[in-house]
Amino acid sequence: MKAAVTAHSKYTISDIDPRLYGSFIEHLGRAVYTGIYEPEHATADENGMRKDVIDLVKELNVPIVRYPGGNFVSAYNWEDGIGPKENRPTRLDLAWHTSESNQVGIHEFADWCASANTEMMLAVNLGSRGLDEARNFLEYVNHPGGSEWSDKRIANGRAEPWNVKLWCLGNEMDGPWQIGHKTADEYGRLAHETAKAMRAFDDGLELVVCGSSNAHMPTYPEWEATVLDHTYNEVDYISLHMYFENRAKNTANYLARSIELDTYIGTVAGVIDYIKAKKRSAKDVYISFDEWNVWYHSKERDKATLAGANGWPHAPALLEDDYNFEDVLQVGCILNTFINRADVVKIACLAQLVNVIAPIMTTPGGAAWRQTIFYPYYFASLYGRGTALRLMVDSPTYKADDLGEVPYLDVSAVHDADTGRLTFFIVNRHGTEALDLDASLLGFGALKVVDDQVIAHSDLTITNTAEAPFNVAPVKATGSLVADGKLSVKIAPLSYRMIRLQ
Ligand code: AHR
């Protein structure tokens, strides 16, 4: 099977905001406790944070981490997580039917971010709480001193403000499962007033308003229109979330879901344009895709805990999806979609980062290892920075259940004009046939292949485990060649490929 791509240095989509490769830590399951924080662990630093986990996060070069939720934030009292640890209350977490010890709060998380070379993206609780707590939290985090909340921060050991720029106005407020769920009008009004108050403190903040929890919500996409109608002039981003699953065990249909993702992004971009025109606004609002991942492997296992059958456990194993090789291909396609939509999607957060639907897993008291999906995220985060190219793609297609014709070739390319680096991220969705790919390279000058990595496996269901952490890992590929301004390469069936040219 043949496929062709044309890349031209001047045919661009947009500069990529590095925050496209963000992630997410929620107080959920073992993400925090025995994930990033485990004071008794052999690698724990002076703050009780696992250094083995920090090293893996650093390897991923994660630009931002959203915190503290997720559903958790909608009944969270941020004040519970400040002050001497021995005085912090244990609360019942209504979102995940667990207990929250509050041994990690904003100070501990901020220190962890500094150790992991990443920035904070904070969410305020607009479920059980509202404007007042949001403005107090903001004052605590960002005001230098001389006010009630900033002085409390100083008294709690942090003299300098953290100056967090990026704030989420609640989480998934369209979802009936959300504590404090609201209608679009109720939420839109509250988000508007909260944004106004936060901007009165600092007009330079970047604010994210909640869009839909997924494209199958009954309120989608009217939710986006109503909420933006209330908030357009006060916010910078509207958030979208989407999770992927293959319960039907149909690889072809599963790998086609990124087409649905692309449509979802396109539809919301259209709603943004509509409200922009309606308001006669000169300002742009972008998409923050601040939760995305594969999530289905653990759902059956979690039912009892979520239904309360286990009481209120502290940090139980929840949402611990064991990712397989097939999920590498899915995550590769999702990241390609974000790169190809980098003109409207500026921020995206892989949900989540450690233990909970995560690329990094830990054993309490034991090892930390890379799940299969670590690798496509790693390659995109490291080499997907620069300018997204508008590729012309000619690929044979197949028919997916409800999504029409789907190309076997899924591809994106990022050019870094400063270094001259051009990187292709490629997935072959075909189950049995290789793709003979020719990519014409125009306007880049002389290029040669400097790195070529493939992820492939004969078993789609194979996973990485603590005992066998490298069942799925990238290996150096051979056979790619640039000659006469053309890259020629054979892409194996059901494989992921990253090719770097310079
Ligand atoms: O990431 C897991 C959960 O998925 C988040 O808490 C919630 O926002 C979403 O439904």
Residues whose N, C-alpha, C, O or C-beta is under 5 A from the ligand:
A	BS01	AHR	G70 N71 F72 E172 A351
